[in-house]
Amino acid sequence: MIRSLPIFALSAAFGMVAVAGTAKPLLTDSQDTYVSACLEQSDTPERMIEICQHGLGGIGASDRQRIEMLDKLGWAYYDLDALDEADEAFTEILALDPNAEVGLQGRAWVMYNRDAFPEAAELFRQAVSRKPSAGNMAGLAASARRAGQVDYAEFEQIMQTALALNPEYTWAMRELAWRLVDQHRLEEAFGLFEKASALDPYDPYSAYGMAFVLTEQDEWEAAFDPISRALDLKPDFISALSRRSLILLMLDRPKQALKDAEAVVAAKPNDADGYVRKARALSDLGQRAQAHLVLEEAESRAEPGSYLLYWRARLFADDLDYEAALYHIRRSVALEGADRFDHRLHADIALWLEHTDEAREAIDRALELYPGGEFEQYTNALVLIAEDRFDEAEDTFDAASQAGLPEDYLGDFLSALVAEGRFLQAIKMRARYGNEGAQDVPRSN
């Protein structure tokens, strides 16, 4: 299991953790030795470090006992995020036995948490060859995927094998669920997050995953309970705070959204996310000038990535300042991280300014990234109208509608047709979409 807890101060003396005011003796049973206590007791990480350090400092322990004590010591350090000390313990295991599975696995997780994914994957492969456990298989799948060594199908196969070995391994469930989100397999992802949450009701990450998937499905009301549960379990969960701010915005509760956004900014002042949430909340509260100032501040404090620049453009577009919006969205799409949302907004802004060629280039880039997107297809239909390709525009709008475009977009599309003098086409489309089952009625030329 991957765990992340605050680092406690480590005492320089004897390489042990200082436990202030410890009243409880390290050995609670008169029959215990430090070796037996290290191997058999389950205690706080700080106390385990002291006990195991004492056990390792004595004499008479066999190599096997030393390996077991070092394993306990390594995981105690790991639980305190003291990765350097954990790595030393696991490395010492491998000095005693280069093939020890516990040493290979321990070092693999340390490398994984250092984002050294190729090294982690190699260590997990060696650990799997010694013991194909659920933890080793899941670690191999996750690290090899992040190292670019396996494609999605291979990743899923290995992770499903890990879950077959341990059907209640919640970390593997969450890891697989997030990759299903990447594949837009949202129902499957939600099912895994929900199962993990049922297995461990005190896990904030599964509750967060459930909320995230629901927001991707525009189920904003339904997302509020799991995101609140995640924050009840982990109040300093910054990603959950940011997500709840977004949910509150979509539920038209900007004052509460603003409070969460400000907490995100305070916790991560060099990250654009909180500033964007804050600016959107201020905008919804009618404080548009202040919203722009917040995003200006974000540029001075955080890296001006495509996400931040997208929202700078979006807010200017909402203010009908299309020239300023175009300036910022051009900055956004020039960056490596630009996505389909950036390119679609670029196309929309260029259309509003009647830059048809620029709009065409932008929407083509969006469609390359997400060809089946209903909103991408809708914007493409508007660009086709600007290009006087009216029949293609209607076909494209039909495809967008079939893909899930909300019905209220029809009026805007018909208005665009009428603006180009396509009165009869607009009337026929209105009639066709007004019929029951009109989505299945072929267009008549």
Buried (B, 14 or more C-beta within 10 A) or exposed (E): EBEEEEEBEBEEEEEBBEBEEEEEEBBEEEEBBBBBBBBEBEBBBBBBBBBBBBBBEEEEBEEEBBBBBBBBBBBBBBBBBBBEBBBBBBBBBBEEBEEBBBBBBBBBBBBBBEEBBBBBBBBBBBBBEBEBBBBBBBBBBBBBBBBEBBEEEEBBEBBBBBBEBBEEBBBBBBBBBBBBBEEEBBEBBBBBBBBBBEBBEEBBBBBBBBBBBBBBEEBBEBBBEBBBBBBEBBEEBBBBBBBBBBBBBBBEBBEBBBBBBBBBBEBBEEBBBBBBBBBBBBBBBEBBEEBBEBBEBBBEBBEBBBBBBBBBBBBBBEBEBBEBBBBBBBBBBEBEEBBBBBBBBBBBBBBBBEBBEBBBBBBBBBBEBBEEBBBBBBBBBBBBBBBEBBEBBBBBBBBBBEBEBEEEBBEEBBEBBEEBEBEEBBEBBBEBBEEEEBEEEEEEE
